[in-house]
Amino acid sequence: MDTVKKKYLAGCHCKKVLFEFVSQIKVKLIKCNCTICKPLRYLHLIIPHEDFKLISNKKNIKSYQFGTKKAKHFFCKFCGIKSFYQPRSHQNAFSINYNSVENPPKISQIIKFDGSNFEKNLDFIKSI
């Protein structure tokens, strides 16, 4: 994996939720088939909390939780877009929707994850 890093900008459709993050210029993404990710066509880019900075006002964000309540799904309260969230699989990182990134990093690999069977595959997803 390339070790060169760069700062990126991302956010929702209406730009009322904006954030920046630092990432390698070639990244691995996770494509999940769970009941939330599949209909959203969400492509996960896992970024450690320390490499993420929210630029916009937190008041522009609504959250949604279900099941174990360990994951926190964040949505723009104006346009409804989910551009990042706190996954329960990576408690020290955010998952950024690759599709919300302006001039995104290059994709080196897309890893398919069977999130429909999350508990059974939790150790696999934590290793990514």
N, CA, C and O of each residue as an XYZ file, in Angstrom:
512
protein
N       0.854     -1.183      0.000
C       0.000      0.000      0.000
C       0.893      1.237      0.000
O       1.906      1.294      0.697
N       0.511      2.176     -0.760
C       1.226      3.449     -0.853
C       1.119      4.193      0.478
O       0.048      4.212      1.085
N       2.200      4.801      0.937
C       2.180      5.498      2.229
C       2.020      7.005      2.090
O       1.983      7.717      3.094
N       1.926      7.503      0.855
C       1.732      8.936      0.646
C       0.319      9.300      1.087
O      -0.650      8.642      0.710
N       0.215     10.367      1.898
C      -1.097     10.792      2.388
C      -1.445     12.174      1.873
O      -0.576     12.963      1.501
N      -2.744     12.443      1.861
C      -3.255     13.693      1.336
C      -4.522     14.066      2.107
O      -5.186     13.201      2.677
N      -4.852     15.364      2.119
C      -6.079     15.835      2.756
C      -7.200     15.868      1.713
O      -6.997     16.295      0.576
N      -8.385     15.410      2.124
C      -9.546     15.363      1.242
C     -10.721     16.099      1.886
O     -10.784     16.243      3.107
N     -11.643     16.559      1.053
C     -12.860     17.228      1.488
C     -14.048     16.367      1.073
O     -14.063     15.792     -0.015
N     -15.042     16.288      1.953
C     -16.231     15.493      1.643
C     -17.431     16.094      2.360
O     -17.289     16.948      3.235
N     -18.615     15.630      1.972
C     -19.816     16.111      2.635
C     -21.076     15.657      1.943
O     -21.060     14.793      1.067
N     -22.161     16.258      2.358
C     -23.481     15.899      1.854
C     -23.800     16.666      0.559
O     -22.977     17.435      0.062
N     -24.978     16.448      0.038
C     -25.430     17.079     -1.205
C     -25.514     18.603     -1.092
O     -25.052     19.322     -1.979
N     -26.103     19.088     -0.001
C     -26.330     20.535      0.125
C     -25.140     21.277      0.744
O     -25.167     22.502      0.867
N     -24.106     20.540      1.128
C     -22.858     21.097      1.692
C     -23.044     21.706      3.086
O     -22.197     22.475      3.541
N     -24.143     21.369      3.765
C     -24.311     21.832      5.145
C     -23.629     20.901      6.139
O     -23.477     21.238      7.313
N     -23.216     19.719      5.660
C     -22.350     18.824      6.427
C     -21.084     18.662      5.608
O     -21.088     18.028      4.553
N     -20.005     19.241      6.104
C     -18.704     19.173      5.433
C     -17.652     18.704      6.423
O     -17.692     19.050      7.603
N     -16.721     17.920      5.932
C     -15.610     17.463      6.759
C     -14.398     17.243      5.882
O     -14.501     17.114      4.662
N     -13.244     17.204      6.530
C     -12.012     16.889      5.832
C     -11.358     15.730      6.559
O     -11.616     15.487      7.738
N     -10.518     15.029      5.843
C      -9.813     13.899      6.430
C      -8.504     13.685      5.690
O      -8.325     14.135      4.558
N      -7.605     12.997      6.349
C      -6.318     12.647      5.753
C      -6.346     11.155      5.459
O      -6.762     10.350      6.292
N      -5.894     10.802      4.255
C      -5.919      9.403      3.837
C      -4.769      9.127      2.882
O      -4.190     10.041      2.294
N      -4.458      7.869      2.744
C      -3.513      7.469      1.709
C      -4.129      7.801      0.353
O      -5.349      7.921      0.238
N      -3.295      7.949     -0.667
C      -3.811      8.303     -1.987
C      -4.324      7.084     -2.762
O      -4.966      7.232     -3.802
N      -4.041      5.889     -2.257
C      -4.603      4.644     -2.783
C      -5.226      3.923     -1.601
O      -4.563      3.682     -0.593
N      -6.505      3.579     -1.727
C      -7.242      3.043     -0.582
C      -7.998      1.757     -0.909
O      -8.335      1.472     -2.058
N      -8.248      0.998      0.154
C      -9.127     -0.163      0.087
C     -10.494      0.293      0.579
O     -10.594      1.027      1.562
N     -11.531     -0.137     -0.097
C     -12.900      0.181      0.289
C     -13.626     -1.097      0.661
O     -13.245     -2.191      0.243
N     -14.669     -0.946      1.444
C     -15.503     -2.077      1.824
C     -16.888     -1.874      1.221
O     -17.493     -0.813      1.375
N     -17.381     -2.896      0.538
C     -18.731     -2.878     -0.027
C     -19.557     -3.896      0.753
O     -19.317     -5.102      0.688
N     -20.536     -3.378      1.493
C     -21.346     -4.201      2.392
C     -22.734     -4.431      1.793
O     -23.265     -3.578      1.083
N     -23.310     -5.596      2.090
C     -24.639     -5.929      1.563
C     -25.726     -5.888      2.627
O     -26.779     -6.501      2.450
N     -25.494     -5.174      3.738
C     -26.505     -5.119      4.805
C     -27.704     -4.266      4.369
O     -27.693     -3.661      3.297
N     -28.716     -4.232      5.205
C     -29.969     -3.550      4.856
C     -29.854     -2.027      4.824
O     -30.751     -1.355      4.315
N     -28.767     -1.474      5.358
C     -28.555     -0.025      5.263
C     -27.607      0.289      4.098
O     -27.908      1.150      3.272
N     -26.490     -0.390      4.031
C     -25.466     -0.064      3.023
C     -25.891     -0.375      1.591
O     -25.629      0.406      0.676
N     -26.539     -1.508      1.402
C     -26.897     -1.924      0.043
C     -27.804     -0.926     -0.673
O     -27.483     -0.535     -1.796
N     -28.923     -0.493     -0.080
C     -29.765      0.458     -0.816
C     -29.117      1.828     -0.997
O     -29.448      2.547     -1.940
N     -28.201      2.194     -0.108
C     -27.508      3.479     -0.240
C     -26.309      3.408     -1.183
O     -25.755      4.438     -1.567
N     -25.911      2.192     -1.553
C     -24.698      1.974     -2.362
C     -23.483      2.606     -1.679
O     -22.621      3.207     -2.320
N     -23.451      2.449     -0.372
C     -22.413      3.027      0.473
C     -21.117      2.254      0.277
O     -21.108      1.028      0.381
N     -20.032      2.948     -0.003
C     -18.700      2.360     -0.091
C     -17.886      2.899      1.078
O     -17.621      4.099      1.155
N     -17.493      2.022      1.976
C     -16.833      2.396      3.222
C     -15.344      2.675      3.034
O     -14.596      1.843      2.520
N     -14.942      3.848      3.459
C     -13.533      4.216      3.566
C     -13.296      4.457      5.050
O     -13.792      5.439      5.600
N     -12.553      3.585      5.699
C     -12.340      3.643      7.145
C     -11.193      4.611      7.451
O     -10.070      4.442      6.977
N     -11.510      5.633      8.259
C     -10.547      6.690      8.603
C     -10.484      6.838     10.126
O     -11.518      7.054     10.758
N      -9.298      6.726     10.727
C      -9.181      6.908     12.180
C      -9.716      8.274     12.610
O      -9.596      9.259     11.881
N     -10.305      8.315     13.799
C     -10.866      9.571     14.321
C      -9.864     10.721     14.253
O     -10.240     11.845     13.918
N      -8.609     10.460     14.561
C      -7.613     11.539     14.594
C      -7.308     12.117     13.207
O      -6.715     13.191     13.107
N      -7.701     11.426     12.149
C      -7.477     11.913     10.785
C      -8.725     12.557     10.184
O      -8.760     12.839      8.986
N      -9.740     12.790     11.002
C     -11.034     13.322     10.566
C     -11.312     14.633     11.292
O     -11.050     14.759     12.488
N     -11.854     15.622     10.548
C     -12.224     16.895     11.168
C     -13.545     17.374     10.581
O     -13.649     17.611      9.378
N     -14.556     17.514     11.439
C     -15.839     18.065     11.016
C     -15.680     19.567     10.852
O     -15.227     20.244     11.775
N     -16.043     20.094      9.698
C     -15.924     21.525      9.413
C     -17.245     22.238      9.721
O     -17.251     23.353     10.242
N     -18.348     21.591      9.397
C     -19.658     22.225      9.550
C     -20.156     22.148     10.995
O     -19.548     21.492     11.841
N     -21.252     22.819     11.253
C     -21.875     22.853     12.564
C     -22.533     21.505     12.879
O     -23.279     20.974     12.056
N     -22.260     20.958     14.055
C     -22.859     19.682     14.473
C     -24.384     19.734     14.469
O     -25.040     18.699     14.357
N     -24.948     20.933     14.592
C     -26.405     21.078     14.616
C     -27.045     20.711     13.273
O     -28.259     20.523     13.203
N     -26.245     20.606     12.211
C     -26.764     20.230     10.894
C     -26.894     18.722     10.733
O     -27.337     18.243      9.689
N     -26.511     17.972     11.759
C     -26.469     16.514     11.680
C     -27.520     15.889     12.595
O     -27.687     16.294     13.746
N     -28.210     14.911     12.065
C     -29.124     14.065     12.840
C     -28.511     12.667     12.894
O     -27.775     12.273     11.989
N     -28.812     11.928     13.945
C     -28.274     10.571     14.037
C     -29.398      9.541     14.143
O     -30.522      9.842     14.544
N     -29.049      8.334     13.773
C     -29.976      7.205     13.806
C     -29.222      6.002     14.353
O     -28.100      5.721     13.933
N     -29.845      5.294     15.293
C     -29.263      4.083     15.841
C     -30.329      2.998     15.889
O     -31.521      3.287     15.995
N     -29.891      1.753     15.811
C     -30.818      0.635     15.927
C     -30.057     -0.561     16.489
O     -28.841     -0.497     16.668
N     -30.754     -1.625     16.760
C     -30.128     -2.866     17.233
C     -29.297     -2.655     18.489
O     -29.830     -2.294     19.539
N     -27.989     -2.881     18.382
C     -27.090     -2.783     19.540
C     -26.826     -1.340     19.956
O     -26.304     -1.096     21.045
N     -27.175     -0.393     19.112
C     -26.955      1.049     19.344
C     -25.473      1.411     19.430
O     -25.131      2.473     19.950
N     -24.600      0.558     18.936
C     -23.156      0.852     18.930
C     -22.756      1.672     17.711
O     -21.818      2.466     17.781
N     -23.446      1.491     16.611
C     -23.184      2.288     15.409
C     -24.020      3.558     15.488
O     -25.152      3.537     15.971
N     -23.457      4.661     15.011
C     -24.181      5.931     14.969
C     -24.182      6.414     13.526
O     -23.150      6.826     12.995
N     -25.340      6.360     12.907
C     -25.496      6.769     11.514
C     -25.856      8.253     11.488
O     -26.864      8.665     12.064
N     -25.032      9.046     10.823
C     -25.216     10.492     10.783
C     -25.753     10.927      9.420
O     -25.260     10.495      8.378
N     -26.768     11.785      9.445
C     -27.403     12.285      8.225
C     -27.490     13.800      8.290
O     -27.650     14.372      9.368
N     -27.387     14.445      7.148
C     -27.645     15.879      7.078
C     -29.133     16.080      7.323
O     -29.962     15.434      6.682
N     -29.477     16.974      8.250
C     -30.895     17.177      8.551
C     -31.609     17.997      7.479
O     -32.827     18.166      7.537
N     -30.868     18.501      6.510
C     -31.466     19.280      5.421
C     -31.683     18.436      4.162
O     -32.785     18.418      3.614
N     -30.643     17.739      3.701
C     -30.785     16.970      2.451
C     -30.883     15.459      2.665
O     -31.206     14.724      1.733
N     -30.605     14.990      3.890
C     -30.778     13.570      4.207
C     -29.625     12.658      3.839
O     -29.718     11.447      4.037
N     -28.545     13.200      3.312
C     -27.428     12.364      2.868
C     -26.579     11.899      4.048
O     -26.274     12.671      4.957
N     -26.203     10.612      4.014
C     -25.304     10.023      5.005
C     -23.916      9.970      4.374
O     -23.637      9.095      3.554
N     -23.050     10.900      4.752
C     -21.711     10.956      4.157
C     -20.647     10.324      5.048
O     -19.550     10.022      4.578
N     -20.960     10.117      6.334
C     -20.054      9.403      7.229
C     -20.850      8.875      8.415
O     -21.974      9.309      8.665
N     -20.258      7.938      9.138
C     -20.892      7.437     10.358
C     -19.873      6.730     11.235
O     -18.742      6.471     10.825
N     -20.301      6.426     12.446
C     -19.475      5.691     13.407
C     -19.885      4.225     13.353
O     -20.938      3.866     13.879
N     -19.074      3.364     12.725
C     -19.450      1.947     12.658
C     -19.165      1.218     13.976
O     -18.265      1.598     14.724
N     -19.928      0.192     14.241
C     -19.652     -0.571     15.460
C     -18.464     -1.494     15.274
O     -17.879     -1.952     16.254
N     -18.101     -1.771     14.040
C     -16.949     -2.650     13.772
C     -15.612     -1.957     13.994
O     -14.612     -2.624     14.264
N     -15.574     -0.641     13.886
C     -14.334      0.134     14.015
C     -14.600      1.314     14.955
O     -14.810      2.436     14.494
N     -14.593      1.071     16.246
C     -14.976      2.089     17.223
C     -13.999      3.255     17.310
O     -14.345      4.293     17.873
N     -12.792      3.118     16.771
C     -11.799      4.202     16.795
C     -11.673      4.902     15.449
O     -10.702      5.616     15.197
N     -12.663      4.692     14.586
C     -12.605      5.261     13.240
C     -14.011      5.606     12.768
O     -15.006      5.112     13.298
N     -14.065      6.465     11.761
C     -15.315      6.747     11.073
C     -15.302      5.995      9.747
O     -14.240      5.710      9.193
N     -16.470      5.684      9.255
C     -16.616      5.172      7.904
C     -17.131      6.330      7.060
O     -18.198      6.886      7.320
N     -16.361      6.674      6.058
C     -16.739      7.757      5.142
C     -17.281      7.119      3.871
O     -16.708      6.162      3.352
N     -18.389      7.659      3.375
C     -18.905      7.173      2.102
C     -18.008      7.713      0.994
O     -17.990      8.913      0.720
N     -17.272      6.817      0.369
C     -16.338      7.188     -0.691
C     -17.013      8.062     -1.746
O     -16.375      8.939     -2.328
N     -18.290      7.827     -1.988
C     -19.027      8.578     -3.006
C     -19.293     10.023     -2.610
O     -19.762     10.807     -3.436
N     -19.005     10.392     -1.368
C     -19.222     11.768     -0.917
C     -17.940     12.601     -0.938
O     -17.955     13.765     -0.538
N     -16.835     12.020     -1.401
C     -15.528     12.688     -1.366
C     -15.267     13.425     -2.683
O     -15.430     12.858     -3.763
N     -14.861     14.696     -2.580
C     -14.466     15.463     -3.759
C     -13.066     15.037     -4.173
O     -12.166     14.970     -3.335
N     -12.875     14.753     -5.432
C     -11.577     14.301     -5.945
C     -10.992     13.224     -5.034
O      -9.945     13.423     -4.418
N     -11.673     12.086     -4.956
C     -11.315     11.053     -3.976
C      -9.988     10.355     -4.280
O      -9.449     10.461     -5.382
N      -9.474      9.632     -3.269
C      -8.265      8.850     -3.505
C      -8.547      7.749     -4.530
O      -9.701      7.412     -4.794
N      -7.494      7.206     -5.091
C      -7.624      6.089     -6.041
C      -7.998      4.832     -5.270
O      -7.593      4.651     -4.122
N      -8.765      3.975     -5.905
C      -9.179      2.718     -5.289
C      -8.177      1.637     -5.655
O      -7.939      1.381     -6.835
N      -7.584      0.999     -4.643
C      -6.671     -0.109     -4.908
C      -7.407     -1.446     -4.846
O      -7.011     -2.416     -5.493
N      -8.498     -1.482     -4.046
C      -9.236     -2.735     -3.892
C     -10.608     -2.442     -3.292
O     -10.752     -1.557     -2.449
N     -11.615     -3.196     -3.738
C     -12.935     -3.162     -3.104
C     -13.166     -4.540     -2.495
O     -13.181     -5.552     -3.197
N     -13.345     -4.561     -1.190
C     -13.521     -5.799     -0.446
C     -15.002     -5.996     -0.177
O     -15.647     -5.133      0.417
N     -15.543     -7.124     -0.608
C     -16.952     -7.422     -0.361
C     -17.103     -7.976      1.048
O     -16.364     -8.866      1.470
N     -18.088     -7.423      1.768
C     -18.352     -7.853      3.135
C     -19.801     -8.292      3.264
O     -20.712     -7.574      2.853
N     -20.011     -9.460      3.830
C     -21.361     -9.981      4.039
C     -21.936     -9.418      5.334
O     -21.987    -10.100      6.357
N     -22.364     -8.168      5.268
C     -22.950     -7.500      6.418
C     -24.339     -7.994      6.755
O     -24.846     -7.716      7.842
N     -24.966     -8.721      5.843
C     -26.264     -9.324      6.140
C     -26.126    -10.373      7.241
O     -27.093    -10.705      7.926
N     -24.916    -10.883      7.396
C     -24.577    -11.836      8.457
C     -23.470    -11.224      9.313
O     -22.415    -11.827      9.509
N     -23.725    -10.024      9.814
C     -22.717     -9.202     10.481
C     -22.015     -9.924     11.630
O     -20.786     -9.980     11.663
N     -22.772    -10.470     12.562
C     -22.177    -11.102     13.747
C     -21.224    -12.227     13.354
O     -20.147    -12.368     13.934
N     -21.615    -13.008     12.390
C     -20.804    -14.143     11.931
C     -19.504    -13.669     11.277
O     -18.497    -14.375     11.316
N     -19.523    -12.485     10.681
C     -18.373    -11.970      9.927
C     -17.654    -10.811     10.619
O     -16.818    -10.152     10.002
N     -17.965    -10.555     11.884
C     -17.401     -9.415     12.601
C     -15.866     -9.457     12.669
O     -15.215     -8.432     12.463
N     -15.289    -10.616     12.953
C     -13.820    -10.700     13.020
C     -13.176    -10.355     11.683
O     -12.120     -9.724     11.653
N     -13.797    -10.759     10.580
C     -13.266    -10.425      9.252
C     -13.261     -8.924      9.029
O     -12.249     -8.374      8.598
N     -14.357     -8.254      9.310
C     -14.454     -6.820      9.041
C     -13.524     -6.019      9.957
O     -12.990     -4.993      9.536
N     -13.325     -6.459     11.178
C     -12.409     -5.776     12.088
C     -10.966     -5.853     11.598
O     -10.150     -4.994     11.934
N     -10.650     -6.870     10.811
C      -9.266     -7.044     10.332
C      -8.930     -6.114      9.162
O      -7.766     -5.991      8.781
N      -9.932     -5.470      8.602
C      -9.703     -4.599      7.438
C      -9.348     -3.205      7.896
O      -9.118     -2.323      7.068
